[in-house]
Each structure stands twice: as C-alpha cells, then as structure tokens.
C-alpha cells in the first residue's frame, strides 16, 4: 500500500504549483506553525486520490480515499491542522495517511526552492527548513573514521548534518546507548537516558540501498523493542494514530 501511495506522490509532485513561499524570516522558513498554508497541498491531495492505483489499496484505505474525495475544503484543512499538530486519533489514521502524503508533497516542493545556504541547522534536531522532527538518521562515510550523520525530515524531505551520538530530542551527549536486533548491522536505535527519547540510525555501508522513510516503516519492530523499555519518539507520519506520539511532542 505504501509503495502505491508513494508512486502517487511522485505523480502529484510533477507540475505542482509552487505555493506561497515565505519572505525573509528567522528560524525554519517553512514551519507549519508560522507559515500561512495555502491550497497547494489540497491540489496534491486531489491528484493523489485521483491517480493512486486503487487495486493496491486494502478496503479501509479505499473507504478513506472516498471519504476524503467527498470532504469539504474546511474539513480537509481541519484534518491538516490536526496532522501537523500531532493530534491524530486511531479512528482517523486511514484518512491521515493520505493527508500526510499530500502535505509531504507540498512541503517538499517548497523546500526544493529554498536557498540551502540560507538555512541554519545550528546543531538542531529539528528540520532547519520546516522545523519538523526527523524520520531517521543516515550514517555515511566521510570526515572522521566514524562518518557523518544526516537527519532526514519527516515532512519536507530535507536532510542536514547532525553530530554523532547526540540526542536529537534534547541535545544531550551524556548517557547515550544503542539498541539493535541481533544480526542487524545496518540499523540501531540511539536511546537517550536524559529525556527517554530515541531515534533510528541507518548505516549506509552496511546495506545496499536505504531510504529513510521506507526503511523506518520497514523496521517498526525496533520501535516496539525500545518502546517496551520506556523510550519514545514522534512516530513516522504514515503510522500516526496507530503508533501514538509521546506526550508533549508534535
């Protein structure tokens, strides 16, 4: 289903209107909390709903698709507000997968037009383009023998450098530990004892192909493992409402 949805996202992105880009601003220019959202994301949603291969969708997803196609603009905007605010209930999860997909397309389109040199990561654990949490980190060879870590945004697909072995939630470098499944060298969960947050780290050298959002979804078992130990993070956008976000995080 997710592969079918991502294919529809790709089609929706082609020729999508630019949207309303912000002027000069401090902080993340595409932060949903401060950016005035226009109707571009609803154009993306309509394209996704129209072009997605329904044969690849289970019955609940087909019902959610039909409900969204019939929803008013006001209802769709309210759903976007709830998703961007992290307020996704279990009974809304099916519809929110499509809403999340459309918002990703719109924000990715805008982020691609920003001047990367004007963005200031400032060792932040949140996206310098839109302020959203990362979906995962990727470790690639370079610099020291330990390599570089790049975090990948869950909303606009921006990636940015971030210090190794440092909590993406609170910035602590103390009491950081790792969890992994036996025999799995390409993936670990970086766990912080200071704030009880965690993030996933993928190692490029240990796998032939990696894609942060897809491989995050493909490794939800690790989320269950570290969740049972009391660690938490903001869930992948496609499982919000199914895997609850931690209290106090958006």
Buried (B, 14 or more C-beta within 10 A) or exposed (E): EBEBBBBBBEBBBEEBEEBEEBEEEEEBBBBBEEBEBEBBBBBBBBBBBEEBEEEBBEEEBBEBBEEBEEBEEEEBBEBBEBBBEBBBEEEBBBBBBBBBBBBBBBBBBBBBEBEEEEBEBEEBBBBBBBBBBBBBBBBBEEEEEEBBBBBBBBBBBBBBEBEBEBBBBEBBEEEBBEBBEEEBEBBBBBBBBBBBBBBBBBBBEEEEEBBBBBBBBEBBEBBEBBBEEEBBBBBBBBBBBBBBBBEEEE
